[in-house]
Amino acid sequence: MRVLVTYASKNGSTEEIAEAIADELMAYGLDVECGSAHDADASDVDAVILGSAVYADRWLRPARRFLKEESDRLRGIPFWIFSSGPFGEQATSPTDDDLRWQEPPRVLSRAEALGVREHVVFGGRLPTEPHGFIENAMVRNTPDDARDARDWSAIRTWAASIAHELGAKERIGRPIVST
Ligand SMILES: Cc1cc2nc3c(=O)[nH]c(=O)nc-3n(C[C@H](O)[C@H](O)[C@H](O)COP(=O)(O)O)c2cc1C
């Protein structure tokens, strides 16, 4: 069972989420490839996990491209998608309005039409080196301890549930070390 974990990330935090997912799948004995959606293809894998950071209610282009260009392959294999983005209160207790910004509707409907197994939203992390007025304002207006809302335990639990769905029985890797 060969699994592709692929992602689009502008400031690196979604890449780290993808790596944690890949690491967990490997701990279940799966053969995992992890890399940017920019140059990934799904032709010789048996399952795919695709994730993107969300900016202004949209997935980043490499992830959108992958979903579109690999649609024939994705239709025939199990695949899962995740978005990463919210931080602060939007991550811990999102309102209905917040949720609209966290799950790009077009991506969701395309993925659902292809038979996606599940879509999840993980908390994100604000840029550590913000550029421009908007990023700087977002960072300034968010307390230090709310700037990184990635929940490593939720991320690894999700990856473990995928490993089970793919037929892996038990975790054979090293015990979880918090990231
Ligand atoms: C300018 C800007 C716009 C953003 N827009 C959204 C958004 O629409 N929805 C959301 O959930 N998160 C949004 N975020 C939060 C990012 O998705 C979050 O910082 C994410 O973890 C970045 O991932 P990356 O480090 O992989 O690029 C935005 C962040 C910035 C800086």
The ligand as a MOL file (V3000), in Angstrom:
LIG
                    3D

  0  0  0     0  0            999 V3000
M  V30 BEGIN CTAB
M  V30 COUNTS 31 33 0 0 0
M  V30 BEGIN ATOM
M  V30 1 C -3.3880 37.1330 4.4910 0
M  V30 2 C -3.9320 35.9040 5.1520 0
M  V30 3 C -5.1940 35.4180 4.8010 0
M  V30 4 C -5.7220 34.2740 5.4300 0
M  V30 5 N -6.9730 33.8180 5.0830 0
M  V30 6 C -7.4990 32.7320 5.7330 0
M  V30 7 C -8.8150 32.2410 5.4080 0
M  V30 8 O -9.5210 32.7380 4.5420 0
M  V30 9 N -9.2670 31.1680 6.0920 0
M  V30 10 C -8.5300 30.5450 7.0540 0
M  V30 11 O -9.0200 29.5760 7.6580 0
M  V30 12 N -7.2710 30.9690 7.3660 0
M  V30 13 C -6.7490 32.0370 6.7240 0
M  V30 14 N -5.4730 32.4780 7.0170 0
M  V30 15 C -4.6530 31.7170 7.9710 0
M  V30 16 C -3.6600 30.7990 7.2260 0
M  V30 17 O -4.3670 29.8420 6.4830 0
M  V30 18 C -2.7450 30.1300 8.2500 0
M  V30 19 O -1.8180 31.0910 8.6700 0
M  V30 20 C -2.0700 28.8730 7.6930 0
M  V30 21 O -1.6190 28.0820 8.7600 0
M  V30 22 C -0.9190 29.2240 6.7630 0
M  V30 23 O -0.3690 28.0370 6.2590 0
M  V30 24 P 1.0890 27.9510 5.6280 0
M  V30 25 O 2.0660 28.3220 6.7340 0
M  V30 26 O 1.2330 26.5410 5.2080 0
M  V30 27 O 1.1300 28.9130 4.4800 0
M  V30 28 C -4.9410 33.6010 6.4070 0
M  V30 29 C -3.6560 34.0830 6.7290 0
M  V30 30 C -3.1480 35.2070 6.1150 0
M  V30 31 C -1.7620 35.6780 6.5040 0
M  V30 END ATOM
M  V30 BEGIN BOND
M  V30 1 1 1 2
M  V30 2 1 2 3
M  V30 3 2 2 30
M  V30 4 2 3 4
M  V30 5 1 4 5
M  V30 6 1 4 28
M  V30 7 2 5 6
M  V30 8 1 6 7
M  V30 9 1 6 13
M  V30 10 2 7 8
M  V30 11 1 7 9
M  V30 12 1 9 10
M  V30 13 2 10 11
M  V30 14 1 10 12
M  V30 15 2 12 13
M  V30 16 1 13 14
M  V30 17 1 14 15
M  V30 18 1 14 28
M  V30 19 1 15 16
M  V30 20 1 16 17
M  V30 21 1 16 18
M  V30 22 1 18 19
M  V30 23 1 18 20
M  V30 24 1 20 21
M  V30 25 1 20 22
M  V30 26 1 22 23
M  V30 27 1 23 24
M  V30 28 2 24 25
M  V30 29 1 24 26
M  V30 30 1 24 27
M  V30 31 2 28 29
M  V30 32 1 29 30
M  V30 33 1 30 31
M  V30 END BOND
M  V30 END CTAB
M  END
